[in-house]
């Protein structure tokens, strides 16, 4: 089985960066999420297709993990994406977008650590 790796990652993060993000977003980040981002600050996965644990759901694809602090080539990071979508009333305060698929739809974490797919049916969020 091939191990997940990311290319085009951003500057490494510290525990303090994660603590400050939790304060800024008013959201407790799950430990697995912090561990992942301390290892990979955003980037493009070598494995874009992931199989869900539940066999009733189709596989999903992640084109990009959003970085923290740094910005992608299109100017996004977790902080500004979250703030922009909350301001527009698209995301409730209990969802944090951390990745997107090829169509610009988001993958978000919830306060209990679950990951949900959040399709953007209203068009470009910019």
N, CA, C and O of each residue as an XYZ file, in Angstrom:
504
protein
N       0.846     -1.187      0.000
C       0.000      0.000      0.000
C       0.888      1.247      0.000
O       1.845      1.334      0.770
N       0.571      2.194     -0.853
C       1.336      3.427     -0.957
C       0.995      4.361      0.201
O      -0.171      4.528      0.556
N       2.013      4.956      0.774
C       1.813      5.886      1.883
C       1.513      7.280      1.342
O       2.065      7.695      0.323
N       0.641      7.987      2.027
C       0.299      9.350      1.643
C       1.495     10.266      1.832
O       2.139     10.259      2.881
N       1.781     11.052      0.808
C       2.777     12.116      0.933
C       2.221     13.332      0.210
O       1.337     13.211     -0.639
N       2.741     14.499      0.550
C       2.269     15.728     -0.072
C       3.433     16.470     -0.700
O       4.535     16.510     -0.153
N       3.170     17.059     -1.861
C       4.137     17.937     -2.508
C       3.587     19.358     -2.438
O       2.426     19.568     -2.084
N       4.409     20.303     -2.769
C       4.018     21.720     -2.749
C       3.486     22.125     -1.378
O       2.521     22.882     -1.271
N       4.133     21.608     -0.326
C       3.728     21.982      1.027
C       4.283     23.365      1.361
O       5.119     23.906      0.637
N       3.811     23.912      2.445
C       4.190     25.264      2.851
C       5.097     25.208      4.074
O       5.481     24.131      4.529
N       5.432     26.382      4.599
C       6.359     26.458      5.732
C       5.888     25.585      6.895
O       4.693     25.523      7.182
N       6.820     24.915      7.559
C       6.458     24.073      8.711
C       5.780     24.892      9.811
O       6.054     26.078      9.989
N       4.901     24.230     10.532
C       4.160     24.863     11.616
C       4.687     24.393     12.967
O       5.339     23.355     13.077
N       4.387     25.188     13.987
C       4.754     24.835     15.360
C       3.484     24.573     16.168
O       2.375     24.870     15.724
N       3.666     24.019     17.344
C       2.541     23.830     18.265
C       1.880     25.180     18.564
O       0.659     25.266     18.702
N       2.692     26.219     18.661
C       2.163     27.563     18.925
C       1.288     28.040     17.770
O       0.253     28.665     18.001
N       1.686     27.759     16.538
C       0.860     28.113     15.377
C      -0.510     27.448     15.474
O      -1.530     28.074     15.189
N      -0.528     26.192     15.873
C      -1.792     25.464     15.996
C      -2.648     26.056     17.116
O      -3.863     26.189     16.968
N      -2.021     26.407     18.223
C      -2.747     27.014     19.345
C      -3.369     28.342     18.921
O      -4.520     28.629     19.247
N      -2.599     29.149     18.193
C      -3.103     30.445     17.732
C      -4.239     30.281     16.724
O      -5.175     31.080     16.710
N      -4.162     29.260     15.890
C      -5.247     28.996     14.940
C      -6.529     28.635     15.684
O      -7.608     29.100     15.317
N      -6.423     27.820     16.714
C      -7.599     27.460     17.510
C      -8.239     28.702     18.125
O      -9.464     28.817     18.167
N      -7.423     29.615     18.594
C      -7.938     30.858     19.181
C      -8.601     31.707     18.103
O      -9.713     32.200     18.288
N      -7.910     31.874     16.974
C      -8.443     32.709     15.888
C      -9.775     32.182     15.364
O     -10.705     32.955     15.134
N      -9.866     30.873     15.176
C     -11.081     30.287     14.616
C     -12.127     29.948     15.669
O     -13.253     29.575     15.340
N     -11.742     30.080     16.954
C     -12.646     29.726     18.059
C     -13.139     28.290     17.878
O     -14.336     28.004     17.902
N     -12.154     27.394     17.693
C     -12.465     26.016     17.333
C     -11.372     25.098     17.862
O     -10.202     25.287     17.529
N     -11.729     24.103     18.683
C     -10.712     23.155     19.168
C     -10.374     22.138     18.073
O     -11.242     21.385     17.633
N      -9.135     22.118     17.643
C      -8.723     21.213     16.571
C      -8.452     19.816     17.122
O      -7.827     19.675     18.173
N      -8.916     18.786     16.421
C      -8.640     17.416     16.863
C      -7.138     17.121     16.825
O      -6.409     17.685     16.009
N      -6.690     16.246     17.699
C      -5.263     15.907     17.775
C      -4.739     15.342     16.463
O      -3.631     15.679     16.045
N      -5.529     14.476     15.797
C      -5.055     13.908     14.530
C      -4.826     14.995     13.485
O      -3.908     14.903     12.671
N      -5.672     16.029     13.516
C      -5.556     17.132     12.566
C      -4.280     17.928     12.834
O      -3.533     18.252     11.911
N      -4.041     18.238     14.107
C      -2.828     18.982     14.464
C      -1.580     18.188     14.093
O      -0.622     18.747     13.558
N      -1.588     16.913     14.371
C      -0.441     16.057     14.047
C      -0.180     16.049     12.536
O       0.966     16.151     12.100
N      -1.242     15.928     11.748
C      -1.112     15.929     10.287
C      -0.520     17.252      9.800
O       0.396     17.259      8.978
N      -1.047     18.379     10.310
C      -0.582     19.693      9.851
C       0.804     20.051     10.378
O       1.507     20.848      9.758
N       1.199     19.492     11.485
C       2.578     19.710     11.943
C       3.561     18.968     11.035
O       4.726     19.350     10.921
N       3.081     17.918     10.403
C       3.911     17.158      9.462
C       3.812     17.713      8.041
O       4.816     17.788      7.332
N       2.606     18.103      7.626
C       2.349     18.608      6.270
C       1.504     19.875      6.378
O       0.337     19.798      6.763
N       2.050     21.008      6.054
C       1.260     22.238      6.055
C       0.683     22.454      4.665
O       1.266     23.153      3.836
N      -0.464     21.848      4.425
C      -1.102     21.951      3.128
C      -0.316     21.206      2.068
O       0.701     20.575      2.357
N      -0.798     21.287      0.837
C      -0.083     20.679     -0.264
C      -0.956     19.797     -1.132
O      -2.159     19.657     -0.912
N      -0.311     19.205     -2.127
C      -0.977     18.343     -3.094
C      -0.672     16.885     -2.753
O       0.495     16.501     -2.682
N      -1.713     16.066     -2.541
C      -1.463     14.672     -2.170
C      -1.034     13.815     -3.362
O      -1.488     14.021     -4.487
N      -0.155     12.855     -3.095
C       0.215     11.892     -4.135
C      -0.926     10.911     -4.380
O      -1.052     10.364     -5.476
N      -1.742     10.690     -3.379
C      -2.937      9.858     -3.494
C      -4.137     10.785     -3.436
O      -4.434     11.339     -2.378
N      -4.822     10.963     -4.533
C      -5.946     11.897     -4.498
C      -7.267     11.198     -4.213
O      -8.244     11.856     -3.856
N      -7.317      9.885     -4.363
C      -8.565      9.150     -4.181
C      -8.541      8.407     -2.848
O      -7.625      7.633     -2.572
N      -9.545      8.650     -2.040
C      -9.641      8.044     -0.716
C     -10.946      7.265     -0.604
O     -12.001      7.734     -1.032
N     -10.863      6.092     -0.034
C     -12.044      5.252      0.170
C     -12.621      5.528      1.558
O     -11.893      5.467      2.549
N     -13.915      5.830      1.645
C     -14.524      6.049      2.964
C     -14.643      4.733      3.732
O     -14.657      3.653      3.140
N     -14.728      4.839      5.042
C     -14.902      3.655      5.885
C     -16.250      2.983      5.636
O     -16.375      1.763      5.744
N     -17.247      3.783      5.304
C     -18.597      3.268      5.072
C     -18.732      2.820      3.613
O     -18.588      3.652      2.717
N     -19.001      1.543      3.344
C     -19.100      1.058      1.964
C     -20.296      1.616      1.196
O     -20.391      1.424     -0.016
N     -21.206      2.302      1.882
C     -22.356      2.901      1.206
C     -22.012      4.201      0.488
O     -22.839      4.754     -0.236
N     -20.783      4.688      0.691
C     -20.367      5.943      0.068
C     -19.291      5.689     -0.974
O     -18.486      4.766     -0.850
N     -19.293      6.533     -2.007
C     -18.283      6.442     -3.056
C     -16.956      7.009     -2.575
O     -16.894      7.735     -1.583
N     -15.901      6.664     -3.296
C     -14.582      7.242     -3.020
C     -14.636      8.742     -3.287
O     -15.483      9.213     -4.046
N     -13.757      9.466     -2.679
C     -13.695     10.903     -2.892
C     -12.265     11.293     -3.232
O     -11.317     10.567     -2.933
N     -12.129     12.455     -3.865
C     -10.813     12.927     -4.277
C     -10.491     14.264     -3.636
O     -11.334     15.159     -3.575
N      -9.277     14.383     -3.164
C      -8.778     15.651     -2.632
C      -7.713     16.152     -3.589
O      -6.732     15.460     -3.861
N      -7.913     17.356     -4.095
C      -6.920     17.939     -5.004
C      -5.875     18.734     -4.241
O      -4.729     18.847     -4.675
N      -6.280     19.290     -3.089
C      -5.362     20.158     -2.352
C      -5.772     20.265     -0.885
O      -6.950     20.414     -0.561
N      -4.778     20.185     -0.012
C      -4.974     20.506      1.400
C      -4.599     21.973      1.568
O      -3.518     22.388      1.152
N      -5.478     22.756      2.169
C      -5.198     24.177      2.377
C      -4.126     24.344      3.451
O      -4.115     23.604      4.434
N      -3.229     25.308      3.269
C      -2.211     25.549      4.292
C      -2.752     26.403      5.438
O      -3.851     26.953      5.369
N      -1.954     26.492      6.476
C      -2.200     27.390      7.600
C      -1.122     28.460      7.533
O       0.048     28.148      7.309
N      -1.497     29.702      7.722
C      -0.618     30.881      7.675
C      -0.233     31.251      6.243
O      -0.569     32.344      5.786
N       0.454     30.380      5.535
C       0.828     30.652      4.144
C      -0.419     30.572      3.270
O      -1.474     30.124      3.719
N      -0.288     31.010      2.021
C      -1.423     30.973      1.093
C      -1.080     30.158     -0.147
O       0.079     30.063     -0.551
N      -2.113     29.574     -0.738
C      -1.957     28.839     -1.989
C      -1.745     29.830     -3.127
O      -1.790     31.043     -2.918
N      -1.516     29.315     -4.320
C      -1.317     30.192     -5.480
C      -2.556     31.032     -5.775
O      -2.448     32.100     -6.378
N      -3.732     30.562     -5.358
C      -4.947     31.364     -5.555
C      -5.315     32.172     -4.305
O      -6.435     32.672     -4.196
N      -4.371     32.299     -3.362
C      -4.552     33.183     -2.211
C      -5.326     32.613     -1.042
O      -5.759     33.367     -0.171
N      -5.511     31.312     -0.998
C      -6.307     30.709      0.079
C      -5.439     30.070      1.153
O      -4.332     29.596      0.899
N      -5.983     30.078      2.348
C      -5.474     29.255      3.439
C      -6.678     28.908      4.307
O      -7.789     29.361      4.033
N      -6.472     28.128      5.325
C      -7.601     27.729      6.166
C      -8.250     28.949      6.808
O      -9.475     29.063      6.841
N      -7.426     29.857      7.316
C      -7.961     31.006      8.041
C      -8.841     31.892      7.167
O      -9.982     32.179      7.530
N      -8.318     32.332      6.005
C      -9.115     33.269      5.213
C     -10.294     32.586      4.528
O     -11.326     33.218      4.302
N     -10.156     31.307      4.197
C     -11.287     30.583      3.611
C     -12.406     30.459      4.632
O     -13.572     30.692      4.314
N     -12.060     30.098      5.836
C     -13.046     29.959      6.901
C     -13.737     31.299      7.185
O     -14.963     31.368      7.269
N     -12.945     32.346      7.328
C     -13.515     33.662      7.623
C     -14.419     34.151      6.497
O     -15.506     34.672      6.747
N     -13.969     33.983      5.268
C     -14.751     34.442      4.119
C     -16.075     33.681      4.021
O     -17.124     34.284      3.793
N     -16.025     32.370      4.193
C     -17.240     31.568      4.066
C     -18.198     31.798      5.233
O     -19.414     31.752      5.049
N     -17.670     32.041      6.417
C     -18.537     32.372      7.556
C     -19.203     33.728      7.335
O     -20.396     33.893      7.590
N     -18.424     34.690      6.862
C     -18.962     36.034      6.633
C     -20.088     36.006      5.600
O     -21.078     36.725      5.733
N     -19.931     35.178      4.579
C     -20.956     35.055      3.539
C     -22.139     34.200      3.990
O     -23.148     34.107      3.291
N     -22.007     33.577      5.160
C     -23.075     32.721      5.659
C     -23.106     31.345      5.010
O     -24.108     30.636      5.098
N     -22.012     30.969      4.359
C     -21.945     29.671      3.689
C     -21.609     28.562      4.681
O     -22.215     27.491      4.647
N     -20.647     28.816      5.560
C     -20.232     27.821      6.551
C     -20.737     28.215      7.925
O     -20.629     29.380      8.308
N     -21.284     27.273      8.672
C     -21.570     27.555     10.076
C     -20.259     27.601     10.859
O     -19.229     27.137     10.372
N     -20.294     28.148     12.043
C     -19.071     28.314     12.838
C     -18.487     26.993     13.325
O     -17.364     26.963     13.827
N     -19.238     25.900     13.182
C     -18.712     24.614     13.642
C     -18.111     23.766     12.519
O     -17.949     22.556     12.680
N     -17.779     24.388     11.385
C     -17.085     23.698     10.294
C     -15.813     24.449      9.945
O     -15.808     25.676      9.844
N     -14.730     23.697      9.760
C     -13.459     24.290      9.354
C     -13.022     23.626      8.048
O     -12.736     22.429      8.033
N     -12.965     24.396      6.943
C     -12.520     23.823      5.670
C     -11.009     23.606      5.691
O     -10.254     24.500      6.075
N     -10.570     22.415      5.278
C      -9.132     22.139      5.280
C      -8.622     21.586      3.953
O      -7.412     21.536      3.733
N      -9.523     21.173      3.071
C      -9.103     20.621      1.782
C     -10.214     20.862      0.769
O     -11.350     21.173      1.128
N      -9.856     20.710     -0.514
C     -10.870     20.855     -1.553
C     -10.664     19.792     -2.622
O      -9.583     19.222     -2.768
N     -11.746     19.544     -3.369
C     -11.659     18.592     -4.468
C     -11.409     19.358     -5.761
O     -11.213     20.573     -5.743
N     -11.419     18.646     -6.876
C     -11.115     19.274     -8.169
C     -12.168     20.295     -8.583
O     -11.885     21.158     -9.414
N     -13.374     20.221     -8.025
C     -14.433     21.165     -8.359
C     -14.513     22.352     -7.417
O     -15.410     23.185     -7.553
N     -13.588     22.447     -6.459
C     -13.608     23.556     -5.511
C     -14.509     23.318     -4.314
O     -14.703     24.220     -3.500
N     -15.062     22.118     -4.192
C     -15.874     21.762     -3.029
C     -14.951     21.473     -1.852
O     -13.812     21.043     -2.036
N     -15.446     21.709     -0.659
C     -14.594     21.615      0.524
C     -14.809     20.353      1.352
O     -15.895     19.773      1.379
N     -13.739     19.953      2.020
C     -13.774     18.949      3.073
C     -13.551     19.726      4.365
O     -12.636     20.543      4.460
N     -14.396     19.463      5.356
C     -14.355     20.225      6.607
C     -14.274     19.280      7.800
O     -14.686     18.122      7.733
N     -13.728     19.810      8.893
C     -13.765     19.070     10.151
C     -14.834     19.688     11.040
O     -15.132     20.879     10.956
N     -15.397     18.851     11.888
C     -16.416     19.279     12.837
C     -15.808     19.259     14.236
O     -14.729     18.695     14.422
N     -16.467     19.855     15.221
C     -15.916     19.865     16.585
C     -15.640     18.480     17.166
O     -14.755     18.332     18.008
N     -16.385     17.464     16.729
C     -16.132     16.116     17.263
C     -15.051     15.379     16.474
O     -14.761     14.218     16.760
N     -14.448     16.051     15.474
C     -13.354     15.460     14.711
C     -13.769     14.736     13.453
O     -12.919     14.200     12.741
N     -15.065     14.706     13.161
C     -15.529     14.074     11.924
C     -15.133     14.921     10.725
O     -14.937     16.132     10.836
N     -15.019     14.269      9.588
C     -14.745     14.967      8.332
C     -15.996     14.869      7.481
O     -16.557     13.788      7.306
N     -16.434     16.012      6.950
C     -17.597     16.015      6.069
C     -17.236     16.676      4.748
O     -16.328     17.505      4.677
N     -17.958     16.296      3.709
C     -17.816     16.897      2.387
C     -18.851     18.002      2.294
O     -20.020     17.788      2.616
N     -18.434     19.183      1.857
C     -19.318     20.339      1.800
C     -19.324     20.874      0.370
O     -18.455     21.670      0.015
N     -20.294     20.450     -0.470
C     -20.315     20.903     -1.865
C     -20.710     22.369     -1.989
O     -21.557     22.865     -1.245
N     -20.089     23.042     -2.929
C     -20.382     24.450     -3.191
C     -21.367     24.547     -4.343
O     -20.963     24.691     -5.497
N     -22.643     24.470     -4.043
C     -23.657     24.486     -5.091
C     -24.011     25.899     -5.530
O     -24.756     26.087     -6.492
N     -23.481     26.884     -4.829
C     -23.825     28.270     -5.137
C     -22.823     28.952     -6.051
O     -22.927     30.159     -6.271
N     -21.861     28.225     -6.588
C     -20.879     28.836     -7.479
C     -19.588     29.145     -6.770
O     -19.315     28.618     -5.692
N     -18.793     30.002     -7.379
C     -17.469     30.344     -6.877
C     -17.569     31.089     -5.554
O     -18.252     32.111     -5.476
N     -16.892     30.590     -4.494
C     -16.984     31.243     -3.188
C     -16.204     32.549     -3.104
O     -16.289     33.241     -2.090
N     -15.457     32.901     -4.128
C     -14.709     34.162     -4.108
C     -15.647     35.292     -4.369
O     -15.228     36.449     -4.397
